[in-house]
Amino acid sequence: MLVTACGGGSTDEPGGHDISSGDRHLNLVAYAVPKPGFDLIIPAFRDTPEGHGIGFSQSYGASGDQSRKVARGLPTDVVNFSVAPDVTRLVDAGVVDQDWESQAPNDSIPFGSVVAFVVREGNPKNIQTWDDLLKPGVTVVTPNPGSSGSAKWNLLAPYAAKSDGGKNPEAGLTYVRQLVRDHVRILPKSGREATSAFEQGQGDVLISYENEAIMLKRHNDTARAGQRVDYVVPSQTFKIENPVAIVTTSNDKAAAKSFVDYLFTPPAQRLWAQAGFRPVLPEIIAETGGDFPGRIDELWTIDDLGGWPDVDKKLFGKSGAITEIYNEEAGR
């Protein structure tokens, strides 16, 4: 299992040293977006006494698809998914412990982000707020929530903003329905595929993780005209939390735990910030605050909406309200 879907896999450090070899070995299965972070984290971990001699195979793809593969038996030691329900699927399949959230700090969430807008250089459509996405003629790129965890975060942000944190769910669903019906034209499978589509010129706005926006902005110097971007963090947005867990069938649980523990250390937290992800250690949050500009007046969380078990069932399950919106559009 050396590579993979969307965003690709990696078996080489930036310096060209093989990271698939070692006296011990870990299989990391993750959603597509954090690959740039792991490209920094894994070599740094291998330079520690705990990580010395541990080789890695990596698989990246749409979060839901990756979760289903692990549930079906894909050899795995550590998972990192976009949303907690993709880990819960593995609990139900008997391959992740029920108490996985308590097995690492911060409820097993080593980094995060917020929902942001990526726009064309100069922001020609003047996109600043969620209402601006509904302007006539504005086309929006966001992935399919049936396969992508990032799509769920992308839609929860306006849903929370328009429903006042779930107090008026119909107002939130009315917004999502209009967005999907009138402005979303393509449905990439993952956050990384959505980014690629936007880079190729599709859409006026990409709803995405802030870290994806930062990555794209950094590429402006080498991007061709028409592919350069800016990004906006709306004043009302959503806190993205991406969990990690150790799989019970791991062939080396000690190595897996050492790796997961490392993700929460100050050196690793600085690397997450370097890759554009928001760290979770308070001292590193304070240290790197200048890397994440923009004023956020209201940062909604999944707990504001009742927690993932309730939200996933009501909005994204087989008969969930947002699933029905997408099914309606598929039938048009």
Secondary structure as a PSIPRED ss2 file (coil, helix, strand):
# PSIPRED VFORMAT (PSIPRED V4.0)

   1 M C   1.000  0.000  0.000
   2 L C   1.000  0.000  0.000
   3 V C   1.000  0.000  0.000
   4 T C   1.000  0.000  0.000
   5 A C   1.000  0.000  0.000
   6 C C   1.000  0.000  0.000
   7 G C   1.000  0.000  0.000
   8 G C   1.000  0.000  0.000
   9 G C   1.000  0.000  0.000
  10 S C   1.000  0.000  0.000
  11 T C   1.000  0.000  0.000
  12 D E   0.000  0.000  1.000
  13 E C   1.000  0.000  0.000
  14 P C   1.000  0.000  0.000
  15 G C   1.000  0.000  0.000
  16 G C   1.000  0.000  0.000
  17 H C   1.000  0.000  0.000
  18 D E   0.000  0.000  1.000
  19 I C   1.000  0.000  0.000
  20 S C   1.000  0.000  0.000
  21 S C   1.000  0.000  0.000
  22 G C   1.000  0.000  0.000
  23 D C   1.000  0.000  0.000
  24 R E   0.000  0.000  1.000
  25 H E   0.000  0.000  1.000
  26 L E   0.000  0.000  1.000
  27 N E   0.000  0.000  1.000
  28 L E   0.000  0.000  1.000
  29 V E   0.000  0.000  1.000
  30 A E   0.000  0.000  1.000
  31 Y E   0.000  0.000  1.000
  32 A C   1.000  0.000  0.000
  33 V C   1.000  0.000  0.000
  34 P C   1.000  0.000  0.000
  35 K H   0.000  1.000  0.000
  36 P H   0.000  1.000  0.000
  37 G H   0.000  1.000  0.000
  38 F H   0.000  1.000  0.000
  39 D H   0.000  1.000  0.000
  40 L H   0.000  1.000  0.000
  41 I H   0.000  1.000  0.000
  42 I H   0.000  1.000  0.000
  43 P H   0.000  1.000  0.000
  44 A H   0.000  1.000  0.000
  45 F H   0.000  1.000  0.000
  46 R H   0.000  1.000  0.000
  47 D C   1.000  0.000  0.000
  48 T C   1.000  0.000  0.000
  49 P C   1.000  0.000  0.000
  50 E C   1.000  0.000  0.000
  51 G C   1.000  0.000  0.000
  52 H C   1.000  0.000  0.000
  53 G C   1.000  0.000  0.000
  54 I E   0.000  0.000  1.000
  55 G E   0.000  0.000  1.000
  56 F E   0.000  0.000  1.000
  57 S E   0.000  0.000  1.000
  58 Q E   0.000  0.000  1.000
  59 S E   0.000  0.000  1.000
  60 Y E   0.000  0.000  1.000
  61 G E   0.000  0.000  1.000
  62 A C   1.000  0.000  0.000
  63 S H   0.000  1.000  0.000
  64 G H   0.000  1.000  0.000
  65 D H   0.000  1.000  0.000
  66 Q H   0.000  1.000  0.000
  67 S H   0.000  1.000  0.000
  68 R H   0.000  1.000  0.000
  69 K H   0.000  1.000  0.000
  70 V H   0.000  1.000  0.000
  71 A H   0.000  1.000  0.000
  72 R C   1.000  0.000  0.000
  73 G C   1.000  0.000  0.000
  74 L C   1.000  0.000  0.000
  75 P C   1.000  0.000  0.000
  76 T C   1.000  0.000  0.000
  77 D C   1.000  0.000  0.000
  78 V E   0.000  0.000  1.000
  79 V E   0.000  0.000  1.000
  80 N E   0.000  0.000  1.000
  81 F C   1.000  0.000  0.000
  82 S C   1.000  0.000  0.000
  83 V C   1.000  0.000  0.000
  84 A H   0.000  1.000  0.000
  85 P H   0.000  1.000  0.000
  86 D H   0.000  1.000  0.000
  87 V H   0.000  1.000  0.000
  88 T H   0.000  1.000  0.000
  89 R H   0.000  1.000  0.000
  90 L H   0.000  1.000  0.000
  91 V H   0.000  1.000  0.000
  92 D H   0.000  1.000  0.000
  93 A C   1.000  0.000  0.000
  94 G C   1.000  0.000  0.000
  95 V C   1.000  0.000  0.000
  96 V E   0.000  0.000  1.000
  97 D C   1.000  0.000  0.000
  98 Q C   1.000  0.000  0.000
  99 D C   1.000  0.000  0.000
 100 W H   0.000  1.000  0.000
 101 E H   0.000  1.000  0.000
 102 S H   0.000  1.000  0.000
 103 Q H   0.000  1.000  0.000
 104 A C   1.000  0.000  0.000
 105 P H   0.000  1.000  0.000
 106 N H   0.000  1.000  0.000
 107 D H   0.000  1.000  0.000
 108 S H   0.000  1.000  0.000
 109 I C   1.000  0.000  0.000
 110 P C   1.000  0.000  0.000
 111 F E   0.000  0.000  1.000
 112 G E   0.000  0.000  1.000
 113 S E   0.000  0.000  1.000
 114 V E   0.000  0.000  1.000
 115 V E   0.000  0.000  1.000
 116 A E   0.000  0.000  1.000
 117 F E   0.000  0.000  1.000
 118 V E   0.000  0.000  1.000
 119 V E   0.000  0.000  1.000
 120 R E   0.000  0.000  1.000
 121 E C   1.000  0.000  0.000
 122 G C   1.000  0.000  0.000
 123 N C   1.000  0.000  0.000
 124 P C   1.000  0.000  0.000
 125 K C   1.000  0.000  0.000
 126 N C   1.000  0.000  0.000
 127 I C   1.000  0.000  0.000
 128 Q C   1.000  0.000  0.000
 129 T C   1.000  0.000  0.000
 130 W C   1.000  0.000  0.000
 131 D H   0.000  1.000  0.000
 132 D H   0.000  1.000  0.000
 133 L H   0.000  1.000  0.000
 134 L H   0.000  1.000  0.000
 135 K C   1.000  0.000  0.000
 136 P C   1.000  0.000  0.000
 137 G C   1.000  0.000  0.000
 138 V C   1.000  0.000  0.000
 139 T C   1.000  0.000  0.000
 140 V E   0.000  0.000  1.000
 141 V E   0.000  0.000  1.000
 142 T C   1.000  0.000  0.000
 143 P C   1.000  0.000  0.000
 144 N C   1.000  0.000  0.000
 145 P C   1.000  0.000  0.000
 146 G C   1.000  0.000  0.000
 147 S C   1.000  0.000  0.000
 148 S C   1.000  0.000  0.000
 149 G H   0.000  1.000  0.000
 150 S H   0.000  1.000  0.000
 151 A H   0.000  1.000  0.000
 152 K H   0.000  1.000  0.000
 153 W H   0.000  1.000  0.000
 154 N H   0.000  1.000  0.000
 155 L H   0.000  1.000  0.000
 156 L H   0.000  1.000  0.000
 157 A H   0.000  1.000  0.000
 158 P H   0.000  1.000  0.000
 159 Y H   0.000  1.000  0.000
 160 A H   0.000  1.000  0.000
 161 A H   0.000  1.000  0.000
 162 K H   0.000  1.000  0.000
 163 S H   0.000  1.000  0.000
 164 D C   1.000  0.000  0.000
 165 G C   1.000  0.000  0.000
 166 G C   1.000  0.000  0.000
 167 K C   1.000  0.000  0.000
 168 N C   1.000  0.000  0.000
 169 P H   0.000  1.000  0.000
 170 E H   0.000  1.000  0.000
 171 A H   0.000  1.000  0.000
 172 G H   0.000  1.000  0.000
 173 L H   0.000  1.000  0.000
 174 T H   0.000  1.000  0.000
 175 Y H   0.000  1.000  0.000
 176 V H   0.000  1.000  0.000
 177 R H   0.000  1.000  0.000
 178 Q H   0.000  1.000  0.000
 179 L H   0.000  1.000  0.000
 180 V H   0.000  1.000  0.000
 181 R H   0.000  1.000  0.000
 182 D H   0.000  1.000  0.000
 183 H C   1.000  0.000  0.000
 184 V E   0.000  0.000  1.000
 185 R C   1.000  0.000  0.000
 186 I C   1.000  0.000  0.000
 187 L C   1.000  0.000  0.000
 188 P C   1.000  0.000  0.000
 189 K C   1.000  0.000  0.000
 190 S C   1.000  0.000  0.000
 191 G H   0.000  1.000  0.000
 192 R H   0.000  1.000  0.000
 193 E H   0.000  1.000  0.000
 194 A H   0.000  1.000  0.000
 195 T H   0.000  1.000  0.000
 196 S H   0.000  1.000  0.000
 197 A H   0.000  1.000  0.000
 198 F H   0.000  1.000  0.000
 199 E H   0.000  1.000  0.000
 200 Q C   1.000  0.000  0.000
 201 G C   1.000  0.000  0.000
 202 Q C   1.000  0.000  0.000
 203 G C   1.000  0.000  0.000
 204 D C   1.000  0.000  0.000
 205 V E   0.000  0.000  1.000
 206 L E   0.000  0.000  1.000
 207 I E   0.000  0.000  1.000
 208 S E   0.000  0.000  1.000
 209 Y E   0.000  0.000  1.000
 210 E H   0.000  1.000  0.000
 211 N H   0.000  1.000  0.000
 212 E H   0.000  1.000  0.000
 213 A H   0.000  1.000  0.000
 214 I H   0.000  1.000  0.000
 215 M H   0.000  1.000  0.000
 216 L H   0.000  1.000  0.000
 217 K H   0.000  1.000  0.000
 218 R H   0.000  1.000  0.000
 219 H H   0.000  1.000  0.000
 220 N H   0.000  1.000  0.000
 221 D H   0.000  1.000  0.000
 222 T C   1.000  0.000  0.000
 223 A C   1.000  0.000  0.000
 224 R C   1.000  0.000  0.000
 225 A C   1.000  0.000  0.000
 226 G C   1.000  0.000  0.000
 227 Q C   1.000  0.000  0.000
 228 R C   1.000  0.000  0.000
 229 V E   0.000  0.000  1.000
 230 D E   0.000  0.000  1.000
 231 Y E   0.000  0.000  1.000
 232 V E   0.000  0.000  1.000
 233 V C   1.000  0.000  0.000
 234 P C   1.000  0.000  0.000
 235 S C   1.000  0.000  0.000
 236 Q E   0.000  0.000  1.000
 237 T E   0.000  0.000  1.000
 238 F E   0.000  0.000  1.000
 239 K E   0.000  0.000  1.000
 240 I E   0.000  0.000  1.000
 241 E E   0.000  0.000  1.000
 242 N C   1.000  0.000  0.000
 243 P C   1.000  0.000  0.000
 244 V E   0.000  0.000  1.000
 245 A E   0.000  0.000  1.000
 246 I E   0.000  0.000  1.000
 247 V E   0.000  0.000  1.000
 248 T C   1.000  0.000  0.000
 249 T C   1.000  0.000  0.000
 250 S C   1.000  0.000  0.000
 251 N C   1.000  0.000  0.000
 252 D C   1.000  0.000  0.000
 253 K H   0.000  1.000  0.000
 254 A H   0.000  1.000  0.000
 255 A H   0.000  1.000  0.000
 256 A H   0.000  1.000  0.000
 257 K H   0.000  1.000  0.000
 258 S H   0.000  1.000  0.000
 259 F H   0.000  1.000  0.000
 260 V H   0.000  1.000  0.000
 261 D H   0.000  1.000  0.000
 262 Y H   0.000  1.000  0.000
 263 L C   1.000  0.000  0.000
 264 F C   1.000  0.000  0.000
 265 T C   1.000  0.000  0.000
 266 P H   0.000  1.000  0.000
 267 P H   0.000  1.000  0.000
 268 A H   0.000  1.000  0.000
 269 Q H   0.000  1.000  0.000
 270 R H   0.000  1.000  0.000
 271 L H   0.000  1.000  0.000
 272 W H   0.000  1.000  0.000
 273 A H   0.000  1.000  0.000
 274 Q H   0.000  1.000  0.000
 275 A C   1.000  0.000  0.000
 276 G C   1.000  0.000  0.000
 277 F C   1.000  0.000  0.000
 278 R E   0.000  0.000  1.000
 279 P E   0.000  0.000  1.000
 280 V C   1.000  0.000  0.000
 281 L C   1.000  0.000  0.000
 282 P H   0.000  1.000  0.000
 283 E H   0.000  1.000  0.000
 284 I H   0.000  1.000  0.000
 285 I H   0.000  1.000  0.000
 286 A H   0.000  1.000  0.000
 287 E H   0.000  1.000  0.000
 288 T C   1.000  0.000  0.000
 289 G H   0.000  1.000  0.000
 290 G H   0.000  1.000  0.000
 291 D H   0.000  1.000  0.000
 292 F C   1.000  0.000  0.000
 293 P C   1.000  0.000  0.000
 294 G C   1.000  0.000  0.000
 295 R C   1.000  0.000  0.000
 296 I C   1.000  0.000  0.000
 297 D C   1.000  0.000  0.000
 298 E E   0.000  0.000  1.000
 299 L E   0.000  0.000  1.000
 300 W E   0.000  0.000  1.000
 301 T C   1.000  0.000  0.000
 302 I H   0.000  1.000  0.000
 303 D H   0.000  1.000  0.000
 304 D H   0.000  1.000  0.000
 305 L H   0.000  1.000  0.000
 306 G C   1.000  0.000  0.000
 307 G C   1.000  0.000  0.000
 308 W H   0.000  1.000  0.000
 309 P H   0.000  1.000  0.000
 310 D H   0.000  1.000  0.000
 311 V H   0.000  1.000  0.000
 312 D H   0.000  1.000  0.000
 313 K H   0.000  1.000  0.000
 314 K H   0.000  1.000  0.000
 315 L H   0.000  1.000  0.000
 316 F H   0.000  1.000  0.000
 317 G C   1.000  0.000  0.000
 318 K C   1.000  0.000  0.000
 319 S C   1.000  0.000  0.000
 320 G C   1.000  0.000  0.000
 321 A H   0.000  1.000  0.000
 322 I H   0.000  1.000  0.000
 323 T H   0.000  1.000  0.000
 324 E H   0.000  1.000  0.000
 325 I H   0.000  1.000  0.000
 326 Y H   0.000  1.000  0.000
 327 N H   0.000  1.000  0.000
 328 E H   0.000  1.000  0.000
 329 E H   0.000  1.000  0.000
 330 A H   0.000  1.000  0.000
 331 G C   1.000  0.000  0.000
 332 R C   1.000  0.000  0.000
